[in-house]
Amino acid sequence: MRNLTPHALVLRLSTGEDVNLPPDAMGPARVVSTSEVLDRCCDVPIVTSPVWGDVTGLPEPSACAFCEGSGVAACGTACDDCLTTGLVPLLVSSIVLGQCQGRRDVYGPDTSPAGAVRDEKGQIVAVRRLVAAPGVTS
């Protein structure tokens, strides 16, 4: 599993154990965006909502090295390293995820109330679930 966000992610497993995922050494995946200046307020530009473009820094789907793309580990059980897709899972931000239509190897952290684990200050400290890319179904 590769974390292609710019910050560390923590996955809270169903056992209560936390898995820490540091940012990938190759850097984060990003989405190119454009906007236009509409006006100014107190010398601060007011811009249009961004128009999202191409994703950069996102590798092509690649076969899992542990199960060689089969989705089944050597012991005969589902491969935990590729989520049984046979592909290396890539974790990205929600904005990047939104541009990855149909990619079965791309996931985002679920920061919804059902997915996020928050501390006493309301800051997200872990996620319980991952979100699939748009268009991916079971």
N, C-alpha and C positions, 0 to 999 in steps of 0.2 A: 504494500500500500504506500503510495507516494502522496505527500501533503504539498500541493501546489498553491497553497495560500501563503501570504507573507508573514504569517504568525503561527506559533505552535497551536495544535489542536489536541484536545483531550477527549477520548471516547470512553464513556462509562458503559462497561459491559453489564449484562444482565446479572452477573455474579457480584456486582458492586465494585469490581476492580477497574482501575483507570489505566488506559493505554495512552501514553504521551507520544504524539507524532510531531517531531520538529519540522520546520519548513524544509523542503527539498533543496539540496545544494545547487540545483540547476536554476533556482529562482521561481517566482510565482507565475502562474498563468494570468493573463490580463485580457481585458476587452478594450479595444480602441473605441473612443467615443468622441462625438462632436456636439457642440452647442453654440448658440449665438447669443451675443449680448443684446438684451432687450432694453435695459435702462440702467440707472445707477441709483443707489440709495446710500447717503452718507459716504460717498466715494467708494462704495463697494458695488461691483458689477452684479446685476440681476440677469441671469441667463435662462435660456429655454431648457426644458427637460432634455437630458442627453439622448442622442440617437446612438444606439449601440451598434458597433460594427464587428470586425473580425476578432477572433481570439488569437492571442499571441502566447508563446511559451507553453502550449499544450501539445505533448507528444502524440503521435499516432498510436492507436491501440496496439499493444504488444502482448504476446503470450506470456503467461506466468512461468517463471523459471522453475518453480517448485513442482508444478504438475505438468509442465510442458504443454500447457494450453488445453488439457483434457478436462479440467475442472474437478478431477478426482486425484486425491493425494495417493502416494505410494501405498499407504495402509488400506486403501479402498474407500475411505470416507471422503466427504466433500472437502475440497481444498479451502482452508481458511484464508490463505494468502491471496486468493483471487475471487472469493465470493461465489464460486462455482461457475463463473462465466468463462473461465479459461484465460481471462485478461487481467493484467495488473490494474487494480483499482486506483483511480486518480481522484484525490479530494481537492475541490476547488471552491472558490467563493460563490455565493448565490448569483451574482451578476454573470460570472463566467458560466456557471451551470445553465443559466437561462439561454445561452447561445449555443449549447451543445446538443441540439435536437437529435434524439435517437441514439446517442452514444451510450452503450451498455457498460462502459468502463469508467464513466465519470459520475461522481457523486458530490453532494454538498452537505455540510453539517446542517442538521435540522435544528434551527433556533426557535421553533415554535414553542408555545407553552408545554406541549406534550414531549418535545424533544430536548429542550434546554434544561440544564442543571444550573441553578443560580445560587450565589452566596447571599449572605445577609444584606449586602448592599445592592443586590439585584444584578450583579455582573455575572455573565455566563462563565462558568468554570469548566463545563464539560457538556457534551451532547450524548443523548441516549440512542439517537437514530441518525441515519443518513438519508438523504433525499436523492432519488434517481433523476436523471436528466429528463427534460420534457420529451414526451412521446414514447418513453420506455414503459412497457407494461410487462406483467408476468407472463 
